[in-house]
Structures are given as C-alpha cells and as structure tokens.
C-alpha cells in the first residue's frame, strides 16, 4: 500500500502586511513631449488626465526599482528578507526571457533558495500576482510572499506615436502578503479575452525585429525596435462597458457592496475610465478614488500598488481601510479583489 503524502498546513486568512513603491527620479511633464506628437498639454490632460509621468534613467532597471520598492514593503510589514518564501513579480517590460526578474530580485535582497517567478498579464498583472500570493499563503505552501509590479515601459515607447507616447511610464510597487487574523484579500474576479489582442500589443516580435536589423545592415537602411501600440478607443469602450461587471463580481465574492468601500483603486489607465466606473458603480462620495495617473502616468503592472501608496500617503485612505482593486489591460485581461489597505514605510 502506498504511503500517504503529507500536505501543507493551510491558514485561514491572508492579508497585505506592508507596501512600498519606487518612482523614477526623472519627471517628464507634458510640455516635454508635446512637440514630438504634435499635441498640447490641454489635449493630453483632457484625453487622459495626465500632467506628468516618470521615465527611468539607465541605472533605474526592472531589478533595481523592484529591489527599492521591495525593501520599503518589507520594512512596512516588519518582515525580514530571509522570512520570505516566494517572490511573484508582474511585468510586461522585462527585455530578456531569462532569468526571471523575480529570481534576480530575490538574490539582490539577500534571499537564499527562495521560490521566484514572473507573471505577464499586462496591466492586470499585479492583481493576478496578488491572487496567486494569497492562495500560496492560504494553502500553507508559503508563509510570507513578496509581490512586485514593475515596468520600464519607456523602453517600448515610440515617442512620436500620438496614441501612446504620452500615456505609458515607469515605476515599481511591492507588497508583502502573509497570514492575517481576518481576511484581508478577497477572492479574485478575473478573466481574459484573447480575441482583442490587437487593442494593446507589441507591434512586432523579436524574431521579426532581428530579421529587420539584418536586412537593414545588408542594405544600409534602418530598423525600428518593437513598440507598444494601442487602440485607445477600443480599450476605452471595453473598459466602460465590461468592467462594471468585473467590479461587481469582486464585490459579490467578498460579500460586500459599493457602500461598504472606503477606497477604489483601479488601474491608472485613463482618468476618464476611472470617472466612468465611479459613476456606473454609484460609489458614495465618501469613497476615496485613486487618481495617481495625473502625476505618474500609466505604469501598467505597477500602477495599482503605486496608486494605493499615493492614497495612503496623502491621507485620503488609511491602513486597514477596505478598498476595491481592479487591474485591466493588454490581453485583454482583468483581475480585481477587495483588500484591506496595508501600512507604508
């Protein structure tokens, strides 16, 4: 007879224990980019809400920004790096296939033999990673999990593209997920629609790019590296018509209503999308709404932890408050959950 296999010891609840972020040093106001896209500050603000964004300098890498955010998250949580059992890193702008950024970040933080992996789910990536981390903790597979959302989207920007150049930006946010006395991370509502990949995509794969480089070298011509392209109208229509369902699904799974919320932290894609969701959901005026996009731009997988930090640091919301998170974007993919906001460093 086969010997029974022992199972991990599950815990009842998981929560976000601490939060940290990293914002690149260079602040890029609209005035710095309008000429290249034949636009204006007023047009950008009206279309997106963005007044400025942060673009990383050469030394501010996916790894270095992640490490900086993670150190603050660990400090806020009162957790040592050596106590972390797993690192889950969400990004769409790591420019190498391997090793995973998560593994390198774990080593840079002084972790030894720690499980680490990356997630690619576009702007929903942080919420996907958060759900995975909570499930690891609840199952007993890990006790403390470091979750990171990080992007260097400026590497993928065509600065003359009127549809994208003013939107995307860089930064990192990290949280520590661990056991909690009460549930601090609600069940995730998530999904995807691969039929809409053209809405937000990289305009060529790297094999195509290398072929273009070789042809350009042979002919004396030039080649263009891969860039992000986006059909803003298609994304906007999908967001304002479909994402109400996702929000209500996340609330239902948590056993709450919009009236129970203290804060709403949607992915910082476009302030018009945020405002439309606030109206559609009928959020009370007492609910603090993240609008970090104004000064930070769209940082994809990093946007939700960065927006959470801005709300808490500003005093608009506080640790322990009940917040609805909603990530959405390339895929098209979405994920959302209700959480209790964590302390910051």
C-alpha positions in Angstrom: 0.0 0.0 0.0 1.3 3.5 -0.9 2.3 5.8 1.9 0.0 8.8 2.3 1.7 12.1 1.2 1.7 14.8 3.8 0.1 18.1 2.8 0.9 21.7 3.7 -0.8 23.1 6.7 -3.3 25.8 5.5 -4.1 29.0 7.2 -7.5 30.7 7.4 -6.8 34.2 6.2 -4.2 36.2 4.2 -3.6 39.9 4.2 -1.3 42.6 2.8 1.2 43.3 5.5 3.2 46.2 4.0 3.6 48.3 0.9 6.5 50.1 -0.8 7.0 51.9 -4.1 9.7 53.3 -6.3 9.2 56.3 -8.5 12.0 57.1 -11.0 13.9 60.3 -10.5 13.1 61.9 -13.8 9.8 63.6 -14.0 8.6 64.3 -17.6 5.9 67.0 -17.9 3.6 67.1 -20.9 5.5 70.1 -22.1 8.5 67.9 -22.8 6.7 65.5 -25.1 4.0 67.6 -26.9 6.1 68.7 -29.9 7.1 65.2 -30.9 3.4 64.1 -31.1 2.1 67.5 -32.4 -0.1 67.9 -29.4 -0.7 70.1 -26.4 -0.8 69.9 -22.6 -4.5 70.7 -22.7 -5.2 67.8 -25.2 -3.3 65.3 -23.1 -4.9 66.3 -19.9 -8.4 66.3 -21.5 -7.9 62.9 -23.1 -6.2 61.1 -20.3 -5.9 63.2 -17.1 -2.1 63.0 -17.3 0.0 66.1 -16.4 3.4 64.3 -15.9 5.0 60.9 -15.7 8.2 59.3 -14.5 10.7 57.8 -17.0 13.6 55.7 -15.7 17.2 56.7 -16.1 19.6 54.0 -17.4 20.6 52.9 -13.9 16.9 52.5 -12.8 16.3 49.0 -14.1 13.5 46.5 -13.6 15.6 44.8 -10.9 16.8 47.9 -9.1 13.4 49.6 -9.0 11.9 46.3 -7.7 14.5 45.9 -5.0 13.9 49.5 -3.8 10.1 49.0 -3.6 10.5 45.6 -2.0 12.8 46.9 0.7 10.2 49.5 1.7 7.5 46.9 1.6 9.4 44.6 3.9 10.1 47.5 6.3 6.5 48.4 6.4 5.5 44.8 7.1 8.2 44.3 9.7 9.3 41.2 7.8 13.0 40.3 7.1 14.0 39.2 3.6 15.1 35.8 4.9 11.5 35.2 6.1 10.1 35.4 2.6 9.2 32.1 1.0 8.3 33.2 -2.5 8.6 36.2 -4.9 6.0 36.8 -7.5 6.9 39.6 -9.9 4.5 41.0 -12.5 5.9 42.9 -15.5 5.4 43.3 -19.3 8.7 45.1 -19.9 11.5 42.8 -18.9 13.6 42.8 -22.1 15.1 39.3 -21.6 13.4 36.0 -21.4 15.6 34.6 -18.7 16.5 34.5 -15.9 13.2 35.7 -14.4 13.4 39.2 -12.8 11.9 37.7 -9.7 14.8 35.4 -9.1 17.3 38.1 -9.6 15.4 40.4 -7.2 15.3 37.7 -4.6 19.1 37.3 -4.7 19.6 41.1 -4.6 17.5 41.2 -1.5 19.7 38.6 0.2 17.2 35.7 -0.1 18.6 32.2 -0.5 16.9 29.3 -2.2 13.6 31.3 -2.4 11.0 30.4 -5.0 10.6 33.2 -7.5 8.8 33.6 -10.8 7.4 36.3 -13.2 3.9 36.9 -14.4 2.9 38.5 -17.7 -0.7 39.7 -17.5 -0.3 43.3 -18.7 -1.9 45.9 -16.6 -3.8 43.3 -14.6 -0.5 41.6 -13.6 -0.3 42.9 -10.1 -3.8 41.7 -9.2 -3.0 38.3 -10.8 0.2 38.1 -8.7 -1.7 39.2 -5.6 -4.2 36.4 -6.0 -1.5 33.8 -6.5 0.3 35.0 -3.4 -2.8 34.9 -1.2 -3.5 31.4 -2.4 0.0 30.3 -1.6 -0.3 31.7 1.9 -3.8 30.2 2.5 -2.7 26.8 1.2 0.3 26.7 3.6 2.7 26.5 0.6 4.3 29.8 1.7 4.0 31.9 4.8 5.3 35.2 3.5 5.2 36.2 -0.2 6.7 39.2 -1.8 4.5 40.6 -4.7 6.0 43.1 -7.1 4.5 45.1 -10.0 7.2 46.8 -12.1 7.6 48.4 -15.5 10.1 50.3 -17.7 7.6 51.0 -20.5 9.6 53.9 -21.7 11.9 51.3 -23.4 8.9 50.3 -25.5 7.6 53.7 -26.4 7.7 55.3 -29.9 8.0 58.9 -28.7 6.3 60.1 -31.9 3.2 57.9 -31.5 0.3 60.2 -30.7 -1.7 57.3 -29.3 0.9 56.0 -26.8 3.8 58.4 -26.2 2.1 60.5 -23.5 0.4 57.5 -21.6 3.0 55.0 -20.5 5.5 55.4 -17.7 7.9 53.6 -15.3 7.9 52.6 -11.7 7.6 49.8 -9.2 5.3 48.8 -6.3 5.6 45.9 -3.9 3.6 44.3 -1.1 4.2 41.6 1.4 1.4 39.0 1.7 1.2 36.8 4.8 -1.2 35.3 7.4 -3.7 37.6 8.9 -6.2 37.5 11.8 -9.0 38.4 9.5 -9.4 38.1 5.7 -7.5 40.9 4.1 -7.6 39.8 0.4 -10.9 38.8 -1.1 -11.5 36.2 -3.7 -10.3 37.3 -7.1 -12.6 38.0 -10.1 -10.5 37.6 -13.2 -10.7 36.7 -16.9 -9.4 37.4 -20.3 -10.4 37.9 -24.0 -7.7 36.8 -26.4 -9.9 37.9 -29.4 -9.0 41.5 -28.5 -5.2 41.2 -28.6 -4.9 43.9 -31.2 -6.2 46.5 -28.8 -2.9 46.7 -26.9 0.1 44.9 -28.3 3.8 44.9 -29.1 3.9 45.7 -32.8 6.4 43.0 -33.8 8.1 40.1 -32.1 11.8 39.9 -31.6 12.4 37.4 -34.5 10.8 40.0 -36.9 13.0 42.7 -35.3 16.2 40.7 -35.7 15.3 40.0 -39.4 14.7 43.7 -40.0 18.1 44.5 -38.3 19.9 42.0 -40.6 18.2 43.4 -43.7 19.0 46.9 -42.7 22.6 46.1 -42.1 22.8 44.4 -45.5 21.1 47.3 -47.4 22.4 50.2 -45.4 18.9 51.1 -44.2 17.4 51.4 -40.7 15.3 49.2 -38.5 12.8 50.1 -35.8 12.7 48.2 -32.5 9.4 46.8 -31.2 7.0 49.3 -29.7 3.7 49.3 -27.8 0.7 50.1 -29.9 -2.8 50.8 -28.6 -6.2 51.3 -30.0 -7.4 53.7 -27.3 -11.0 53.9 -28.5 -11.4 50.1 -28.4 -9.8 49.9 -24.9 -12.0 52.7 -23.6 -15.2 51.1 -24.9 -14.3 47.7 -23.4 -13.4 49.3 -20.1 -16.5 51.4 -19.6 -18.9 48.7 -20.8 -17.4 45.5 -19.4 -15.5 46.4 -16.2 -18.6 47.3 -14.2 -19.4 43.5 -14.2 -15.9 42.7 -13.0 -16.1 45.2 -10.2 -19.5 43.9 -9.0 -18.2 40.3 -9.3 -15.3 41.1 -7.0 -17.6 42.8 -4.5 -20.1 39.9 -4.6 -17.3 37.4 -4.0 -16.2 39.4 -1.0 -19.8 39.6 0.3 -19.8 43.4 0.1 -21.4 46.3 -1.7 -20.1 49.5 -3.1 -21.4 51.2 0.1 -19.0 49.2 2.2 -15.9 50.5 0.5 -13.5 53.2 1.8 -11.4 53.3 -1.4 -11.4 52.4 -5.0 -8.1 51.7 -6.7 -8.5 51.0 -10.4 -5.6 50.5 -12.8 -4.4 54.0 -13.7 -5.1 53.7 -17.4 -7.1 56.9 -18.1 -8.9 59.2 -15.7 -12.0 59.2 -17.9 -12.2 55.4 -17.4 -11.9 55.9 -13.7 -14.6 58.6 -13.6 -16.9 56.5 -15.7 -16.5 53.5 -13.4 -17.2 55.6 -10.3 -20.4 56.8 -11.9 -21.5 53.4 -13.1 -20.9 51.7 -9.8 -22.6 54.5 -7.9 -19.8 54.9 -5.4 -20.6 57.1 -2.5 -18.7 60.4 -2.2 -17.1 59.1 0.9 -15.1 56.6 -1.1 -11.5 57.8 -1.8 -10.7 57.2 -5.5 -7.1 56.8 -6.7 -6.1 59.2 -9.4 -2.3 58.8 -9.3 -2.3 58.8 -13.1 -2.2 62.6 -13.0 1.4 62.8 -11.8 2.5 59.2 -12.6 1.0 58.2 -15.9 0.1 54.6 -16.8 2.7 52.2 -15.2 0.8 49.0 -16.2 1.6 46.3 -13.6 3.0 48.8 -11.2 0.0 51.2 -11.2 -2.2 49.7 -8.5 0.4 49.4 -5.8 1.7 52.9 -6.7 -1.8 54.3 -6.6 -2.5 52.5 -3.2 0.6 54.1 -1.8 -0.4 57.6 -3.0 -3.8 57.3 -1.4 -2.4 56.2 1.9 0.5 58.7 1.9 -1.9 61.6 1.1 -4.2 60.6 3.9 -7.2 60.1 1.6 -7.3 56.5 2.9 -5.5 54.6 5.6 -4.2 51.2 6.6 -7.0 48.8 7.3 -9.5 50.6 5.0 -11.5 48.4 2.7 -10.5 49.0 -1.0 -11.6 47.5 -4.3 -8.6 46.9 -6.7 -9.2 46.5 -10.4 -6.4 45.8 -12.9 -7.2 45.7 -16.6 -5.4 46.0 -20.0 -3.4 44.0 -22.6 -4.7 40.5 -23.2 -7.3 41.9 -22.9 -7.2 40.7 -19.3 -8.7 41.9 -16.0 -8.5 40.9 -12.3 -9.8 42.5 -9.2 -10.3 41.9 -5.5 -11.3 43.6 -2.3 -8.5 44.2 0.2 -7.6 45.9 3.4 -5.1 48.6 2.6 -1.6 48.0 4.2 0.7 50.2 6.1 3.5 52.0 4.1 7.1 52.6 5.0 
